[in-house]
Amino acid sequence: MARVVVDVMLKPEILDPQGRAVQGALGRLGLTGVSDVRQGKQFVIDIEGDLEGDRLALMHTLAEELLSNPVIEDYSMTVLEDAQ
Amino acid sequence: MARVVVDVMLKPEILDPQGRAVQGALGRLGLTGVSDVRQGKQFVIDIEGDLEGDRLALMHTLAEELLSNPVIEDYSMTVLEDAQ
């Protein structure tokens, strides 16, 4: 059993209005010194068996093309083997 | 400079239709053996200075009450000191 965690975040050069709104709200609620907030998505995917070779390559392809929009987003993928 | 990463995920007992849709799509696109997918949000927050004491407690409160909905979501928070 493998657990794959895919984090998808807007590229740094793309404006993030949701993050900007959160930054403003944090300040209004008393948290000082917040210099930047970015909001992204996280996918936690449980997969039976090991994730190796072709399946791992396919998972990377799908993370880039299905889970994220490569024009405006970057993704990072972490594979945890032997997850519960 | 501290970087705070807050991951917000639906509680395990709450249905996740977005995750279910992703699970179906992964299967149709050829990734076999996907047993579960959960979709959540990730906030990356850059804060000036150290995050300790009252400010850390306030950050926890805001993560629970502003960034997540404690009725249906869990959050986890990681503080990275000396982030770029």
Backbone of each chain as nested JSON, in Angstrom:
{
  "chains": [
    {"id": "A", "residues": [
      {"number": 1, "name": "MET", "atoms": {"N": [0.849, -1.196, 0.0], "CA": [0.0, 0.0, 0.0], "C": [0.883, 1.244, 0.0]}},
      {"number": 2, "name": "ALA", "atoms": {"N": [0.642, 2.131, -0.931], "CA": [1.406, 3.376, -0.983], "C": [0.445, 4.549, -0.834]}},
      {"number": 3, "name": "ARG", "atoms": {"N": [0.92, 5.593, -0.216], "CA": [0.146, 6.829, -0.131], "C": [0.916, 7.908, -0.879]}},
      {"number": 4, "name": "VAL", "atoms": {"N": [0.232, 8.559, -1.808], "CA": [0.845, 9.612, -2.605], "C": [0.221, 10.946, -2.189]}},
      {"number": 5, "name": "VAL", "atoms": {"N": [1.049, 11.905, -1.835], "CA": [0.562, 13.239, -1.499], "C": [1.016, 14.194, -2.601]}},
      {"number": 6, "name": "VAL", "atoms": {"N": [0.044, 14.796, -3.288], "CA": [0.349, 15.733, -4.367], "C": [-0.092, 17.13, -3.918]}},
      {"number": 7, "name": "ASP", "atoms": {"N": [0.865, 18.045, -3.84], "CA": [0.56, 19.445, -3.506], "C": [0.593, 20.254, -4.788]}},
      {"number": 8, "name": "VAL", "atoms": {"N": [-0.456, 21.019, -5.037], "CA": [-0.566, 21.825, -6.25], "C": [-0.653, 23.293, -5.825]}},
      {"number": 9, "name": "MET", "atoms": {"N": [0.228, 24.109, -6.366], "CA": [0.294, 25.504, -5.95], "C": [0.427, 26.37, -7.201]}},
      {"number": 10, "name": "LEU", "atoms": {"N": [-0.203, 27.54, -7.181], "CA": [-0.019, 28.475, -8.287], "C": [1.454, 28.822, -8.433]}},
      {"number": 11, "name": "LYS", "atoms": {"N": [1.913, 28.975, -9.668], "CA": [3.302, 29.396, -9.886], "C": [3.539, 30.743, -9.207]}},
      {"number": 12, "name": "PRO", "atoms": {"N": [4.774, 30.988, -8.769], "CA": [5.038, 32.225, -8.005], "C": [4.666, 33.5, -8.766]}},
      {"number": 13, "name": "GLU", "atoms": {"N": [4.76, 33.477, -10.093], "CA": [4.493, 34.701, -10.842], "C": [3.006, 34.926, -11.103]}},
      {"number": 14, "name": "ILE", "atoms": {"N": [2.161, 33.962, -10.71], "CA": [0.712, 34.107, -10.922], "C": [0.073, 34.714, -9.674]}},
      {"number": 15, "name": "LEU", "atoms": {"N": [-0.741, 35.746, -9.884], "CA": [-1.447, 36.361, -8.763], "C": [-2.347, 35.346, -8.072]}},
      {"number": 16, "name": "ASP", "atoms": {"N": [-2.429, 35.436, -6.745], "CA": [-3.226, 34.501, -5.961], "C": [-4.222, 35.3, -5.117]}},
      {"number": 17, "name": "PRO", "atoms": {"N": [-5.383, 35.638, -5.689], "CA": [-6.329, 36.483, -4.951], "C": [-6.865, 35.826, -3.683]}},
      {"number": 18, "name": "GLN", "atoms": {"N": [-7.028, 34.487, -3.697], "CA": [-7.475, 33.814, -2.474], "C": [-6.441, 33.988, -1.362]}},
      {"number": 19, "name": "GLY", "atoms": {"N": [-5.175, 33.773, -1.732], "CA": [-4.11, 33.951, -0.741], "C": [-4.063, 35.372, -0.225]}},
      {"number": 20, "name": "ARG", "atoms": {"N": [-4.269, 36.344, -1.134], "CA": [-4.254, 37.745, -0.736], "C": [-5.388, 38.039, 0.246]}},
      {"number": 21, "name": "ALA", "atoms": {"N": [-6.564, 37.449, -0.007], "CA": [-7.7, 37.65, 0.901], "C": [-7.402, 37.061, 2.279]}},
      {"number": 22, "name": "VAL", "atoms": {"N": [-6.792, 35.872, 2.293], "CA": [-6.447, 35.258, 3.578], "C": [-5.413, 36.116, 4.316]}},
      {"number": 23, "name": "GLN", "atoms": {"N": [-4.444, 36.655, 3.563], "CA": [-3.422, 37.505, 4.176], "C": [-4.081, 38.706, 4.871]}},
      {"number": 24, "name": "GLY", "atoms": {"N": [-5.044, 39.336, 4.176], "CA": [-5.74, 40.465, 4.776], "C": [-6.52, 40.066, 6.021]}},
      {"number": 25, "name": "ALA", "atoms": {"N": [-7.19, 38.912, 5.941], "CA": [-7.999, 38.464, 7.08], "C": [-7.121, 38.141, 8.285]}},
      {"number": 26, "name": "LEU", "atoms": {"N": [-5.98, 37.495, 8.057], "CA": [-5.078, 37.175, 9.172], "C": [-4.639, 38.462, 9.877]}},
      {"number": 27, "name": "GLY", "atoms": {"N": [-4.319, 39.499, 9.083], "CA": [-3.898, 40.765, 9.673], "C": [-5.015, 41.41, 10.487]}},
      {"number": 28, "name": "ARG", "atoms": {"N": [-6.224, 41.417, 9.913], "CA": [-7.349, 42.039, 10.626], "C": [-7.669, 41.301, 11.911]}},
      {"number": 29, "name": "LEU", "atoms": {"N": [-7.385, 40.017, 11.951], "CA": [-7.693, 39.225, 13.147], "C": [-6.52, 39.214, 14.129]}},
      {"number": 30, "name": "GLY", "atoms": {"N": [-5.506, 40.047, 13.874], "CA": [-4.496, 40.286, 14.895], "C": [-3.152, 39.625, 14.694]}},
      {"number": 31, "name": "LEU", "atoms": {"N": [-2.98, 38.875, 13.601], "CA": [-1.686, 38.239, 13.382], "C": [-0.814, 39.216, 12.585]}},
      {"number": 32, "name": "THR", "atoms": {"N": [0.198, 39.738, 13.229], "CA": [1.043, 40.761, 12.604], "C": [2.152, 40.119, 11.781]}},
      {"number": 33, "name": "GLY", "atoms": {"N": [2.663, 40.883, 10.811], "CA": [3.873, 40.489, 10.1], "C": [3.687, 39.414, 9.055]}},
      {"number": 34, "name": "VAL", "atoms": {"N": [2.465, 39.211, 8.586], "CA": [2.259, 38.215, 7.529], "C": [2.683, 38.841, 6.201]}},
      {"number": 35, "name": "SER", "atoms": {"N": [3.727, 38.316, 5.589], "CA": [4.253, 38.947, 4.378], "C": [3.719, 38.312, 3.102]}},
      {"number": 36, "name": "ASP", "atoms": {"N": [3.26, 37.076, 3.164], "CA": [2.723, 36.452, 1.955], "C": [1.897, 35.226, 2.337]}},
      {"number": 37, "name": "VAL", "atoms": {"N": [0.825, 34.993, 1.585], "CA": [0.034, 33.764, 1.742], "C": [-0.249, 33.226, 0.343]}},
      {"number": 38, "name": "ARG", "atoms": {"N": [-0.024, 31.951, 0.155], "CA": [-0.398, 31.28, -1.092], "C": [-1.331, 30.138, -0.735]}},
      {"number": 39, "name": "GLN", "atoms": {"N": [-2.391, 29.978, -1.522], "CA": [-3.323, 28.881, -1.269], "C": [-3.259, 27.876, -2.404]}},
      {"number": 40, "name": "GLY", "atoms": {"N": [-3.148, 26.627, -2.051], "CA": [-3.09, 25.584, -3.057], "C": [-3.994, 24.415, -2.702]}},
      {"number": 41, "name": "LYS", "atoms": {"N": [-3.855, 23.348, -3.477], "CA": [-4.654, 22.147, -3.267], "C": [-3.747, 21.007, -2.843]}},
      {"number": 42, "name": "GLN", "atoms": {"N": [-4.325, 20.085, -2.098], "CA": [-3.582, 18.894, -1.712], "C": [-4.439, 17.661, -1.99]}},
      {"number": 43, "name": "PHE", "atoms": {"N": [-3.842, 16.679, -2.645], "CA": [-4.517, 15.41, -2.903], "C": [-3.783, 14.311, -2.143]}},
      {"number": 44, "name": "VAL", "atoms": {"N": [-4.519, 13.508, -1.402], "CA": [-3.946, 12.352, -0.713], "C": [-4.542, 11.114, -1.362]}},
      {"number": 45, "name": "ILE", "atoms": {"N": [-3.686, 10.337, -2.014], "CA": [-4.133, 9.234, -2.86], "C": [-3.585, 7.926, -2.297]}},
      {"number": 46, "name": "ASP", "atoms": {"N": [-4.474, 7.007, -1.959], "CA": [-4.054, 5.691, -1.477], "C": [-4.094, 4.703, -2.633]}},
      {"number": 47, "name": "ILE", "atoms": {"N": [-3.006, 3.985, -2.828], "CA": [-2.88, 3.07, -3.955], "C": [-2.452, 1.698, -3.45]}},
      {"number": 48, "name": "GLU", "atoms": {"N": [-3.113, 0.68, -3.965], "CA": [-2.754, -0.688, -3.565], "C": [-1.45, -1.106, -4.242]}},
      {"number": 49, "name": "GLY", "atoms": {"N": [-0.644, -1.858, -3.516], "CA": [0.618, -2.324, -4.069], "C": [1.673, -1.236, -4.078]}},
      {"number": 50, "name": "ASP", "atoms": {"N": [2.835, -1.568, -4.607], "CA": [3.918, -0.592, -4.688], "C": [3.728, 0.302, -5.896]}},
      {"number": 51, "name": "LEU", "atoms": {"N": [4.252, 1.509, -5.796], "CA": [4.162, 2.472, -6.896], "C": [5.566, 2.621, -7.465]}},
      {"number": 52, "name": "GLU", "atoms": {"N": [5.831, 1.902, -8.545], "CA": [7.178, 1.887, -9.12], "C": [7.077, 1.893, -10.637]}},
      {"number": 53, "name": "GLY", "atoms": {"N": [8.192, 2.198, -11.277], "CA": [8.308, 2.049, -12.72], "C": [7.236, 2.789, -13.483]}},
      {"number": 54, "name": "ASP", "atoms": {"N": [6.531, 2.054, -14.363], "CA": [5.531, 2.666, -15.239], "C": [4.391, 3.32, -14.453]}},
      {"number": 55, "name": "ARG", "atoms": {"N": [3.972, 2.652, -13.353], "CA": [2.862, 3.226, -12.573], "C": [3.287, 4.539, -11.938]}},
      {"number": 56, "name": "LEU", "atoms": {"N": [4.534, 4.606, -11.458], "CA": [5.023, 5.849, -10.863], "C": [5.102, 6.939, -11.923]}},
      {"number": 57, "name": "ALA", "atoms": {"N": [5.582, 6.568, -13.122], "CA": [5.656, 7.548, -14.212], "C": [4.262, 8.039, -14.589]}},
      {"number": 58, "name": "LEU", "atoms": {"N": [3.273, 7.113, -14.626], "CA": [1.901, 7.513, -14.943], "C": [1.346, 8.433, -13.858]}},
      {"number": 59, "name": "MET", "atoms": {"N": [1.651, 8.121, -12.603], "CA": [1.182, 8.974, -11.497], "C": [1.747, 10.386, -11.664]}},
      {"number": 60, "name": "HIS", "atoms": {"N": [3.031, 10.498, -12.044], "CA": [3.615, 11.824, -12.278], "C": [2.894, 12.547, -13.415]}},
      {"number": 61, "name": "THR", "atoms": {"N": [2.637, 11.822, -14.499], "CA": [1.945, 12.438, -15.635], "C": [0.567, 12.942, -15.224]}},
      {"number": 62, "name": "LEU", "atoms": {"N": [-0.165, 12.112, -14.463], "CA": [-1.515, 12.496, -14.06], "C": [-1.478, 13.647, -13.054]}},
      {"number": 63, "name": "ALA", "atoms": {"N": [-0.458, 13.668, -12.186], "CA": [-0.341, 14.789, -11.241], "C": [-0.136, 16.092, -11.997]}},
      {"number": 64, "name": "GLU", "atoms": {"N": [0.625, 16.018, -13.084], "CA": [0.906, 17.238, -13.838], "C": [-0.281, 17.649, -14.71]}},
      {"number": 65, "name": "GLU", "atoms": {"N": [-0.968, 16.667, -15.287], "CA": [-1.961, 17.012, -16.311], "C": [-3.408, 16.922, -15.835]}},
      {"number": 66, "name": "LEU", "atoms": {"N": [-3.679, 16.07, -14.839], "CA": [-5.052, 15.978, -14.329], "C": [-5.222, 16.798, -13.051]}},
      {"number": 67, "name": "LEU", "atoms": {"N": [-4.296, 16.621, -12.111], "CA": [-4.458, 17.263, -10.799], "C": [-4.03, 18.719, -10.809]}},
      {"number": 68, "name": "SER", "atoms": {"N": [-3.173, 19.088, -11.753], "CA": [-2.755, 20.486, -11.817], "C": [-2.882, 20.984, -13.244]}},
      {"number": 69, "name": "ASN", "atoms": {"N": [-2.828, 22.29, -13.381], "CA": [-2.834, 22.939, -14.692], "C": [-1.424, 23.45, -14.935]}},
      {"number": 70, "name": "PRO", "atoms": {"N": [-0.653, 22.765, -15.792], "CA": [0.776, 23.113, -15.903], "C": [1.028, 24.514, -16.442]}},
      {"number": 71, "name": "VAL", "atoms": {"N": [0.004, 25.17, -16.979], "CA": [0.203, 26.544, -17.458], "C": [0.383, 27.504, -16.281]}},
      {"number": 72, "name": "ILE", "atoms": {"N": [-0.371, 27.269, -15.221], "CA": [-0.353, 28.239, -14.116], "C": [0.036, 27.626, -12.774]}},
      {"number": 73, "name": "GLU", "atoms": {"N": [0.194, 26.296, -12.716], "CA": [0.435, 25.667, -11.414], "C": [1.663, 24.763, -11.447]}},
      {"number": 74, "name": "ASP", "atoms": {"N": [2.316, 24.668, -10.295], "CA": [3.366, 23.68, -10.077], "C": [2.832, 22.612, -9.135]}},
      {"number": 75, "name": "TYR", "atoms": {"N": [3.377, 21.393, -9.258], "CA": [2.988, 20.365, -8.305], "C": [4.242, 19.761, -7.684]}},
      {"number": 76, "name": "SER", "atoms": {"N": [4.058, 19.24, -6.482], "CA": [5.119, 18.43, -5.894], "C": [4.471, 17.151, -5.382]}},
      {"number": 77, "name": "MET", "atoms": {"N": [5.192, 16.049, -5.517], "CA": [4.617, 14.743, -5.217], "C": [5.519, 14.0, -4.241]}},
      {"number": 78, "name": "THR", "atoms": {"N": [4.912, 13.448, -3.2], "CA": [5.648, 12.664, -2.213], "C": [5.002, 11.292, -2.134]}},
      {"number": 79, "name": "VAL", "atoms": {"N": [5.8, 10.249, -2.224], "CA": [5.284, 8.884, -2.13], "C": [5.697, 8.298, -0.791]}},
      {"number": 80, "name": "LEU", "atoms": {"N": [4.7, 7.896, 0.002], "CA": [4.956, 7.252, 1.28], "C": [4.616, 5.779, 1.117]}},
      {"number": 81, "name": "GLU", "atoms": {"N": [5.626, 4.918, 1.106], "CA": [5.365, 3.487, 0.994], "C": [4.899, 2.953, 2.342]}},
      {"number": 82, "name": "ASP", "atoms": {"N": [4.185, 1.853, 2.313], "CA": [3.733, 1.192, 3.536], "C": [2.862, 2.088, 4.389]}},
      {"number": 83, "name": "ALA", "atoms": {"N": [2.077, 2.963, 3.737], "CA": [1.137, 3.778, 4.504], "C": [-0.003, 2.898, 4.984]}},
      {"number": 84, "name": "GLN", "atoms": {"N": [-0.671, 3.36, 6.032], "CA": [-1.841, 2.615, 6.545], "C": [-2.977, 2.707, 5.548]}}
    ]},
    {"id": "B", "residues": [
      {"number": 1, "name": "MET", "atoms": {"N": [12.329, 35.033, 9.881], "CA": [11.276, 34.678, 8.93], "C": [10.846, 33.237, 9.15]}},
      {"number": 2, "name": "ALA", "atoms": {"N": [9.556, 33.05, 9.32], "CA": [9.024, 31.697, 9.487], "C": [8.047, 31.411, 8.355]}},
      {"number": 3, "name": "ARG", "atoms": {"N": [7.996, 30.172, 7.97], "CA": [7.002, 29.733, 6.987], "C": [6.085, 28.724, 7.664]}},
      {"number": 4, "name": "VAL", "atoms": {"N": [4.793, 28.98, 7.588], "CA": [3.805, 28.087, 8.191], "C": [3.047, 27.397, 7.069]}},
      {"number": 5, "name": "VAL", "atoms": {"N": [2.987, 26.08, 7.113], "CA": [2.208, 25.322, 6.136], "C": [1.013, 24.716, 6.865]}},
      {"number": 6, "name": "VAL", "atoms": {"N": [-0.186, 25.094, 6.45], "CA": [-1.41, 24.573, 7.062], "C": [-2.124, 23.712, 6.023]}},
      {"number": 7, "name": "ASP", "atoms": {"N": [-2.291, 22.447, 6.335], "CA": [-3.036, 21.527, 5.477], "C": [-4.423, 21.329, 6.078]}},
      {"number": 8, "name": "VAL", "atoms": {"N": [-5.445, 21.522, 5.266], "CA": [-6.829, 21.383, 5.721], "C": [-7.489, 20.262, 4.925]}},
      {"number": 9, "name": "MET", "atoms": {"N": [-8.045, 19.302, 5.63], "CA": [-8.602, 18.119, 4.969], "C": [-9.964, 17.805, 5.587]}},
      {"number": 10, "name": "LEU", "atoms": {"N": [-10.901, 17.37, 4.782], "CA": [-12.184, 16.933, 5.33], "C": [-11.954, 15.816, 6.345]}},
      {"number": 11, "name": "LYS", "atoms": {"N": [-12.733, 15.809, 7.411], "CA": [-12.637, 14.727, 8.381], "C": [-12.926, 13.398, 7.684]}},
      {"number": 12, "name": "PRO", "atoms": {"N": [-12.32, 12.298, 8.172], "CA": [-12.47, 11.014, 7.481], "C": [-13.919, 10.57, 7.309]}},
      {"number": 13, "name": "GLU", "atoms": {"N": [-14.793, 10.959, 8.243], "CA": [-16.177, 10.488, 8.166], "C": [-17.04, 11.339, 7.235]}},
      {"number": 14, "name": "ILE", "atoms": {"N": [-16.475, 12.416, 6.684], "CA": [-17.238, 13.285, 5.795], "C": [-16.996, 12.853, 4.348]}},
      {"number": 15, "name": "LEU", "atoms": {"N": [-18.077, 12.69, 3.591], "CA": [-17.952, 12.334, 2.179], "C": [-17.174, 13.398, 1.427]}},
      {"number": 16, "name": "ASP", "atoms": {"N": [-16.325, 12.977, 0.474], "CA": [-15.492, 13.901, -0.292], "C": [-15.778, 13.682, -1.789]}},
      {"number": 17, "name": "PRO", "atoms": {"N": [-16.818, 14.347, -2.312], "CA": [-17.185, 14.096, -3.719], "C": [-16.091, 14.504, -4.703]}},
      {"number": 18, "name": "GLN", "atoms": {"N": [-15.325, 15.551, -4.391], "CA": [-14.221, 15.931, -5.287], "C": [-13.185, 14.82, -5.339]}},
      {"number": 19, "name": "GLY", "atoms": {"N": [-12.837, 14.288, -4.165], "CA": [-11.867, 13.199, -4.13], "C": [-12.381, 11.982, -4.878]}},
      {"number": 20, "name": "ARG", "atoms": {"N": [-13.7, 11.703, -4.736], "CA": [-14.293, 10.562, -5.427], "C": [-14.21, 10.755, -6.946]}},
      {"number": 21, "name": "ALA", "atoms": {"N": [-14.445, 11.996, -7.389], "CA": [-14.355, 12.271, -8.828], "C": [-12.932, 12.07, -9.332]}},
      {"number": 22, "name": "VAL", "atoms": {"N": [-11.954, 12.52, -8.553], "CA": [-10.55, 12.338, -8.954], "C": [-10.21, 10.855, -8.993]}},
      {"number": 23, "name": "GLN", "atoms": {"N": [-10.715, 10.104, -7.997], "CA": [-10.457, 8.654, -7.961], "C": [-10.966, 7.988, -9.235]}},
      {"number": 24, "name": "GLY", "atoms": {"N": [-12.184, 8.366, -9.659], "CA": [-12.722, 7.804, -10.888], "C": [-11.893, 8.179, -12.102]}},
      {"number": 25, "name": "ALA", "atoms": {"N": [-11.472, 9.437, -12.168], "CA": [-10.7, 9.892, -13.322], "C": [-9.348, 9.191, -13.395]}},
      {"number": 26, "name": "LEU", "atoms": {"N": [-8.692, 9.019, -12.251], "CA": [-7.392, 8.329, -12.246], "C": [-7.546, 6.923, -12.796]}},
      {"number": 27, "name": "GLY", "atoms": {"N": [-8.613, 6.231, -12.387], "CA": [-8.844, 4.883, -12.883], "C": [-9.095, 4.855, -14.377]}},
      {"number": 28, "name": "ARG", "atoms": {"N": [-9.951, 5.785, -14.847], "CA": [-10.26, 5.809, -16.287], "C": [-9.025, 6.127, -17.112]}},
      {"number": 29, "name": "LEU", "atoms": {"N": [-8.079, 6.869, -16.527], "CA": [-6.868, 7.242, -17.264], "C": [-5.762, 6.208, -17.092]}},
      {"number": 30, "name": "GLY", "atoms": {"N": [-6.08, 5.072, -16.483], "CA": [-5.165, 3.942, -16.536], "C": [-4.392, 3.64, -15.271]}},
      {"number": 31, "name": "LEU", "atoms": {"N": [-4.622, 4.421, -14.201], "CA": [-3.908, 4.128, -12.957], "C": [-4.735, 3.144, -12.145]}},
      {"number": 32, "name": "THR", "atoms": {"N": [-4.258, 1.926, -12.032], "CA": [-5.019, 0.879, -11.366], "C": [-4.776, 0.89, -9.859]}},
      {"number": 33, "name": "GLY", "atoms": {"N": [-5.742, 0.344, -9.13], "CA": [-5.539, 0.098, -7.705], "C": [-5.67, 1.308, -6.809]}},
      {"number": 34, "name": "VAL", "atoms": {"N": [-6.3, 2.375, -7.286], "CA": [-6.484, 3.547, -6.427], "C": [-7.639, 3.265, -5.476]}},
      {"number": 35, "name": "SER", "atoms": {"N": [-7.355, 3.172, -4.183], "CA": [-8.391, 2.776, -3.233], "C": [-9.067, 3.965, -2.571]}},
      {"number": 36, "name": "ASP", "atoms": {"N": [-8.419, 5.119, -2.538], "CA": [-9.064, 6.284, -1.925], "C": [-8.344, 7.548, -2.358]}},
      {"number": 37, "name": "VAL", "atoms": {"N": [-9.107, 8.624, -2.537], "CA": [-8.524, 9.936, -2.807], "C": [-9.258, 10.953, -1.932]}},
      {"number": 38, "name": "ARG", "atoms": {"N": [-8.513, 11.784, -1.255], "CA": [-9.103, 12.886, -0.496], "C": [-8.476, 14.174, -1.012]}},
      {"number": 39, "name": "GLN", "atoms": {"N": [-9.314, 15.202, -1.181], "CA": [-8.794, 16.485, -1.644], "C": [-8.922, 17.52, -0.543]}},
      {"number": 40, "name": "GLY", "atoms": {"N": [-7.848, 18.236, -0.305], "CA": [-7.877, 19.275, 0.715], "C": [-7.235, 20.56, 0.237]}},
      {"number": 41, "name": "LYS", "atoms": {"N": [-7.061, 21.479, 1.159], "CA": [-6.456, 22.77, 0.852], "C": [-5.122, 22.888, 1.563]}},
      {"number": 42, "name": "GLN", "atoms": {"N": [-4.245, 23.663, 0.973], "CA": [-2.961, 23.925, 1.611], "C": [-2.701, 25.426, 1.589]}},
      {"number": 43, "name": "PHE", "atoms": {"N": [-2.334, 25.966, 2.742], "CA": [-1.963, 27.38, 2.846], "C": [-0.487, 27.464, 3.212]}},
      {"number": 44, "name": "VAL", "atoms": {"N": [0.266, 28.268, 2.465], "CA": [1.673, 28.523, 2.787], "C": [1.771, 29.985, 3.19]}},
      {"number": 45, "name": "ILE", "atoms": {"N": [2.116, 30.219, 4.445], "CA": [2.056, 31.556, 5.044], "C": [3.466, 31.966, 5.468]}},
      {"number": 46, "name": "ASP", "atoms": {"N": [3.943, 33.073, 4.919], "CA": [5.252, 33.605, 5.314], "C": [5.044, 34.703, 6.343]}},
      {"number": 47, "name": "ILE", "atoms": {"N": [5.755, 34.596, 7.449], "CA": [5.587, 35.527, 8.568], "C": [6.941, 36.072, 8.966]}},
      {"number": 48, "name": "GLU", "atoms": {"N": [6.987, 37.391, 9.165], "CA": [8.247, 38.016, 9.589], "C": [8.513, 37.707, 11.054]}},
      {"number": 49, "name": "GLY", "atoms": {"N": [9.76, 37.514, 11.385], "CA": [10.152, 37.241, 12.768], "C": [9.853, 35.805, 13.153]}},
      {"number": 50, "name": "ASP", "atoms": {"N": [10.116, 35.492, 14.414], "CA": [9.848, 34.143, 14.902], "C": [8.382, 33.999, 15.276]}},
      {"number": 51, "name": "LEU", "atoms": {"N": [7.896, 32.777, 15.184], "CA": [6.505, 32.498, 15.54], "C": [6.525, 31.691, 16.832]}},
      {"number": 52, "name": "GLU", "atoms": {"N": [6.326, 32.392, 17.942], "CA": [6.432, 31.746, 19.254], "C": [5.338, 32.277, 20.169]}},
      {"number": 53, "name": "GLY", "atoms": {"N": [5.12, 31.579, 21.253], "CA": [4.248, 32.063, 22.328], "C": [2.865, 32.441, 21.84]}},
      {"number": 54, "name": "ASP", "atoms": {"N": [2.466, 33.68, 22.158], "CA": [1.105, 34.131, 21.848], "C": [0.832, 34.122, 20.348]}},
      {"number": 55, "name": "ARG", "atoms": {"N": [1.837, 34.517, 19.542], "CA": [1.609, 34.549, 18.094], "C": [1.392, 33.144, 17.549]}},
      {"number": 56, "name": "LEU", "atoms": {"N": [2.148, 32.177, 18.086], "CA": [1.963, 30.79, 17.645], "C": [0.577, 30.288, 18.05]}},
      {"number": 57, "name": "ALA", "atoms": {"N": [0.155, 30.644, 19.267], "CA": [-1.178, 30.235, 19.721], "C": [-2.25, 30.873, 18.85]}},
      {"number": 58, "name": "LEU", "atoms": {"N": [-2.058, 32.162, 18.482], "CA": [-3.03, 32.833, 17.615], "C": [-3.054, 32.181, 16.232]}},
      {"number": 59, "name": "MET", "atoms": {"N": [-1.882, 31.807, 15.731], "CA": [-1.821, 31.145, 14.418], "C": [-2.61, 29.834, 14.46]}},
      {"number": 60, "name": "HIS", "atoms": {"N": [-2.472, 29.074, 15.557], "CA": [-3.244, 27.833, 15.69], "C": [-4.747, 28.121, 15.695]}},
      {"number": 61, "name": "THR", "atoms": {"N": [-5.139, 29.144, 16.456], "CA": [-6.562, 29.489, 16.528], "C": [-7.093, 29.857, 15.145]}},
      {"number": 62, "name": "LEU", "atoms": {"N": [-6.327, 30.664, 14.409], "CA": [-6.776, 31.107, 13.091], "C": [-6.781, 29.947, 12.093]}},
      {"number": 63, "name": "ALA", "atoms": {"N": [-5.824, 29.034, 12.222], "CA": [-5.819, 27.86, 11.347], "C": [-7.084, 27.04, 11.566]}},
      {"number": 64, "name": "GLU", "atoms": {"N": [-7.511, 26.959, 12.819], "CA": [-8.689, 26.152, 13.123], "C": [-9.98, 26.862, 12.743]}},
      {"number": 65, "name": "GLU", "atoms": {"N": [-10.034, 28.179, 12.945], "CA": [-11.317, 28.875, 12.82], "C": [-11.455, 29.688, 11.54]}},
      {"number": 66, "name": "LEU", "atoms": {"N": [-10.343, 30.147, 10.971], "CA": [-10.424, 30.918, 9.718], "C": [-10.108, 30.029, 8.511]}},
      {"number": 67, "name": "LEU", "atoms": {"N": [-9.013, 29.282, 8.609], "CA": [-8.56, 28.514, 7.447], "C": [-9.314, 27.207, 7.283]}},
      {"number": 68, "name": "SER", "atoms": {"N": [-9.888, 26.707, 8.356], "CA": [-10.653, 25.468, 8.236], "C": [-12.003, 25.644, 8.924]}},
      {"number": 69, "name": "ASN", "atoms": {"N": [-12.879, 24.708, 8.648], "CA": [-14.187, 24.664, 9.286], "C": [-14.166, 23.492, 10.257]}},
      {"number": 70, "name": "PRO", "atoms": {"N": [-14.034, 23.775, 11.559], "CA": [-13.812, 22.669, 12.506], "C": [-14.968, 21.68, 12.595]}},
      {"number": 71, "name": "VAL", "atoms": {"N": [-16.122, 22.018, 12.042], "CA": [-17.244, 21.071, 12.057], "C": [-16.971, 19.903, 11.108]}},
      {"number": 72, "name": "ILE", "atoms": {"N": [-16.363, 20.2, 9.973], "CA": [-16.2, 19.143, 8.966], "C": [-14.75, 18.914, 8.549]}},
      {"number": 73, "name": "GLU", "atoms": {"N": [-13.817, 19.755, 9.027], "CA": [-12.428, 19.649, 8.554], "C": [-11.445, 19.539, 9.713]}},
      {"number": 74, "name": "ASP", "atoms": {"N": [-10.352, 18.835, 9.45], "CA": [-9.196, 18.807, 10.344], "C": [-8.078, 19.619, 9.711]}},
      {"number": 75, "name": "TYR", "atoms": {"N": [-7.222, 20.19, 10.542], "CA": [-6.056, 20.87, 9.981], "C": [-4.797, 20.325, 10.626]}},
      {"number": 76, "name": "SER", "atoms": {"N": [-3.702, 20.417, 9.895], "CA": [-2.396, 20.152, 10.495], "C": [-1.488, 21.308, 10.133]}},
      {"number": 77, "name": "MET", "atoms": {"N": [-0.623, 21.689, 11.045], "CA": [0.183, 22.895, 10.875], "C": [1.644, 22.559, 11.094]}},
      {"number": 78, "name": "THR", "atoms": {"N": [2.496, 22.993, 10.181], "CA": [3.94, 22.797, 10.299], "C": [4.61, 24.16, 10.242]}},
      {"number": 79, "name": "VAL", "atoms": {"N": [5.487, 24.436, 11.179], "CA": [6.216, 25.707, 11.185], "C": [7.654, 25.442, 10.794]}},
      {"number": 80, "name": "LEU", "atoms": {"N": [8.085, 26.099, 9.709], "CA": [9.469, 25.999, 9.255], "C": [10.15, 27.321, 9.596]}},
      {"number": 81, "name": "GLU", "atoms": {"N": [11.059, 27.311, 10.567], "CA": [11.779, 28.544, 10.904], "C": [12.864, 28.795, 9.86]}},
      {"number": 82, "name": "ASP", "atoms": {"N": [13.253, 30.04, 9.732], "CA": [14.346, 30.403, 8.826], "C": [14.06, 30.025, 7.388]}},
      {"number": 83, "name": "ALA", "atoms": {"N": [12.776, 30.066, 6.995], "CA": [12.453, 29.818, 5.586], "C": [12.897, 31.011, 4.758]}},
      {"number": 84, "name": "GLN", "atoms": {"N": [13.089, 30.767, 3.473], "CA": [13.453, 31.89, 2.574], "C": [12.254, 32.803, 2.404]}}
    ]}
  ]
}
